[in-house]
Amino acid sequence: MAHGVSFDLDIPDEEEEEEHKQMSKRLLSSEDISPCDESVIHDTFKTLIQEQSRLSEEGSEMIEMEQMQDMDRDDFEGLSNMEGMPYDAYSSMTLRILSSMPSRTIGRSKGAIIAQCYNHTMQLQHRKRRRPALFERRRSSRPSIRQYDLDKEIKEEDEKMKLLKAELQKLSWSQQGHLLQQQPLSLYEKQDLRSKDSAHRNQIRKANCKCEIPCCTRLKYSILRCLRHTSYEFISFRPSLYIWHYSFKQIGGRFGSSVLSYFMFLRTLLHFSAFLFLVNVLFIVIPHAVYPPRVNNNSSFTGLELLTGAGYFTNTVLFYGYYTNSTVNNADTTSSSQSHPSTTLHLPYNMPLAYVFTVGVSFFLTCIILVYSMSKSFGRVFRVGGNYKDLATMVFCCWDFKVIQKRSVVLQHENISTQLKEILGEMLQKAPKLTILQKCRKLTVLFLTWGLCLGSVTGCVVAVYYLSDYLHKERDPVVQSEAKLLILPLMVSVINLVLPYLYNLLEIAERQDSPALQVYIAISRNLLLKMMMLGMLCYHWLAQVSKSNIQCWETFVGQEFYRFIIMDFIFALLDTLFGEFVWRHMSQKWLDRKRKPEFDIARNVLELIYGQTLTWLGVLFSPLLPAVQMIKLFLLFYIKKTSLMMNCKSPSKPWRACHMSTVFITLLCFPSFLGAAVATTYSIWSIKPSMECGPFRNLSTIYESGKIWVENLEKDNPRFAWFAWIHKYLVENPVFLFMIAGILLIAIYFHMQVVDGQRKIIKLLRDQIANEGEDKKFLINRLQTIYCKKKKKERKTITFSTE
């Protein structure tokens, strides 16, 4: 990059001052040529070099030679310390060229040039106040009288001052601050300019206020000021409305972005579950609860229902079998008052259609939100300009001086410190060079570990399949023990708890150098385990249980999903208690180790994805299952946060998780949500519902309810024939759904390609800027070398002439 060079002269040359004034006047008076035009700037730069070359050849007077001989080396100490500078000092010609370099002129506005002239004028005035009188100097050291043409300089300085004030008065308050912030002025000078401009504006305001203002106008301005003040207060208060805002700052400042990404992902899942819960409650639960069916619930509440979901909870709004297949608030089925028949309003509500339509629309909206979130996350991660800030910017410019509370100051200090550690760790991280023998050894270890992982996953899935098949065959459809229903969820939860610890032991044998790569490998192994387990369970429920002799198999499947979510939460608590709390106490008291365990990001994140996938799979059979997931996530946040603060330590190798959120949302979209959407679509289109319960009884498929409604609508209202055509050729046709999915995937792909192309262009431009900086250094060195040679020749000529 190009480095700017600053210089300062104690006694300016008269010719230099005169030429500088003329150049400033030309720049200020030119309105047709913009200072931002690079072609004009480079032409000016070329003209300036030619003028200075001509002046250097003609300026051979004795006064200039004396000034060149008396030039102090200390005045240019900052210039002589540059790399590759074997000479003593820069010449006036070189300094003029430096001041006209493109890096010092491109992008400057006329106000910036005026500000620089004003700054230079204030420096000259300050120097002149310090100059002694002529009679106090010795005769040999007295300068030329022409250098002290003060009246002319003062007049020009006053003109520049007026131009600067006039330029500032034309700008608004925010534009003035933005302009002054970018100028090389001292804080005192900026405050002085601001105070003078404020006084001038107050005078104008007082003069305008003397005229009479109507009452309505005053009221309007008062309301506008109040609304503006309220909006500003809301903007400052808005971050505190976000759930767990302070907790995220605390976790990020102490443990870094890698651990923080887990809790942010938990909040994202809470938002998805809340959305699904609100939609189901508004369009399924509330209409059915207002007009409940006549169902006798003879079961008593024993407490075991909280674990199994059976018993008293079977005939409630929690599960599929409780909902009716009739039209709610129909004139034919709803009793009305005989005395006031005309005042009764009947709004029929088709419950089967509302049930399937709500589930379908909620899945469609969730898909759109997921794709948008994933695209936005990709845009943040692969944004133009790089993935991380410059280290110098982080060190000098990241502190927020508006923070005054002690607690906020401590949090900001910890956050900046952790970010610096992560950036330095990423900068210092280098891939070690391995020999051929070491590479073969590493590949062998990876092959063995992945073989063990695949073998363990396959064995566990087969074991769960045979266990579920055995329990299904041994199940008595009449008399059924509730405790026996917990065997399958207990077995799956134990496998999900034990195998991740086995994978952690295999990671020790692999010895991965990158902590990010280690987390990604652990995520892939845990994801393989969870998805294969869920795939086998979906096959068991949709292919075997749906064809069994169970009276209402949809309610049983909904209860199975409920049991799995509850059991997953219980084992998460046990893992937090024994895996973190008890292990910390054992290592500190019995093993005399002061080390605390690190937070396992991969295992905890995959537990969240596993629970959310269960929720999406079971929402068709249990409309209130998202409420159970919300309670689980809400409690899990505070449990994990407390355990993290008490029992865990920050990562031993700080690393930035800039891609973690994108990876999490991608895994949530494609393996999790896509699998749940496929299973739900298969249940709606292909599986025959129960004949004795639920809103779709006596139908061949769930999808048939929508088809029957469209046919009845077309018969009753021929005006809606177009709606039947849309349903036949768009909804029933799977090609249309595949086209929508393909368009979304293509949009994501093109977005990634455009961002990647912009990043490459920005990299090329940065390299070009760096090369231009090197060109400027080379140009300065060549100019100084030519000047030094010419200076030596002139000194030799003077010496020869004097002799």
Secondary structure, DSSP 8 states (H G I E B T S, - for coil): ---------SS--HHHHHHHHHHHHHHHH--SS-TT-HHHHHHHHHHHHHHHHHHHHH---HHHHHHHHS--GGGGHHHHTSTT--SS---HHHHHHHHTSHHHHTT--HHHHHHHHHHHHHHHHHHHHH---GGGS-GGG---GGGG-HHHHHHHHHHHHHHHHHHHHTS-HHHHHHHHHTS---HHHHHHHHHHHHHHHHHHHHHHHTS---HHHHHHHHHHHHHHHHHHHHHHHGGGGSTTHHHHHHHHHHH-HHHHHHHHHHHHHHHHHHHHHHHHIIIIIHHHHHS-----------STHHHH--GGGTTSTTSGGGS-SSEET-TTTS---SS-STT-----EEHHHHHHHHHHHHHHHHHHHHHHHHHHHHHHHT-TT-SS--HHHHHHH---TT--SHHHHHHHHHHHHHHHHHHHHHHH-------HHHHHHHHHHHHHHHHHHHHHHHHHHHHHHHHHHHHHHS--SSS--TGGGGHHHHHHHHHHHHHHHHHHHHHHHHT-S-HHHHHHHHHHHHHHHHHHHHHHHHHIIIIIGGGSS-TTHHHHHHHHHHHHHHHHHHHHHHHHIIIIIIHHHIIIIIS------B--HHHHHHHHHHHHHHHHHHTTT-TTHHHHHHHHHHHHHHHHHHHHHHH-B--SS----TTHHHHHHHHIIIIIIHHHHHHHHHHHHT----SSSSTTTT-SSSHHHHHHHHHHHHHH-GGGHHHHHHIIIIIS-HHHHHHHHHHHHHHHHHHHHHHHHHHHHHHHHHHHHHHHHHHHHHHHHHHHHHHHHHHHHHHHHHHHHH-
